[in-house]
């Protein structure tokens, strides 16, 4: 599958479209989402520009929308086929399953 990945922090020129491995089935407490739309918001820009510490090969995507493809064991809040959006401030994994 394709992803836009930050080779290393330091500027927009360091973003590249890459092939990444299929993540497979989600683990317990996780969901797998097919992203249909995403954007590079200001927080992502700060990371890409190197103004917020980050490692190499990060996928900058605080904002996104898609649909649930699979749910891991113990997940009962989300169902396959539901439309979802990402949260800029994710809740803890024990707070919502």
SVG drawing of the C-alpha trace seen along z (x, -y; Angstrom):
<svg xmlns="http://www.w3.org/2000/svg" viewBox="-21 -25 37 36">
<polyline fill="none" stroke="black" stroke-width="0.4" points="0.0,0.0 1.1,-3.6 1.9,-6.1 3.5,-9.6 6.5,-9.3 8.9,-11.8 12.4,-10.5 13.9,-12.8 12.7,-16.1 13.8,-19.3 11.3,-20.3 8.5,-19.4 11.1,-18.2 11.7,-15.3 8.2,-13.8 8.0,-10.9 5.4,-8.5 6.5,-5.0 5.2,-1.5 4.7,-0.1 3.8,3.4 0.1,4.3 -0.4,4.1 -2.5,7.3 -5.0,8.0 -5.3,5.5 -4.1,6.6 -6.2,6.6 -7.6,3.1 -6.8,1.8 -8.7,1.1 -7.6,1.1 -8.8,-1.9 -8.7,-2.4 -7.9,-6.1 -10.0,-7.9 -8.7,-11.5 -6.0,-13.1 -4.4,-16.5 -1.1,-18.0 -2.2,-20.2 -0.1,-22.8 1.1,-20.2 2.2,-17.9 4.0,-20.8 5.9,-21.6 7.1,-18.0 8.0,-17.9 9.9,-21.2 11.9,-19.8 10.4,-22.3 9.0,-19.5 11.2,-16.5 10.5,-13.4 12.2,-10.4 12.8,-9.3 10.1,-7.6 7.2,-9.0 3.8,-9.2 2.6,-12.7 -1.2,-12.4 -3.0,-14.0 -6.1,-14.6 -7.8,-11.8 -11.0,-10.1 -11.8,-6.6 -13.7,-3.4 -13.1,-0.6 -11.8,2.6 -11.2,4.8 -11.3,4.7 -9.1,6.4 -10.0,8.6 -11.9,6.7 -13.0,3.8 -16.7,3.3 -17.1,-0.5 -16.2,-0.3 -17.7,1.9 -16.4,2.9 -17.8,0.5 -18.2,-2.4 -16.9,-5.8 -14.3,-7.3 -12.1,-10.3 -8.7,-10.6 -8.4,-12.6 -5.6,-15.1 -5.4,-14.2 -6.0,-10.4 -7.7,-9.0 -5.9,-6.2 -6.4,-2.7 -8.2,-1.7 -10.7,-4.5 -12.5,-3.4 -12.6,0.1"/>
</svg>
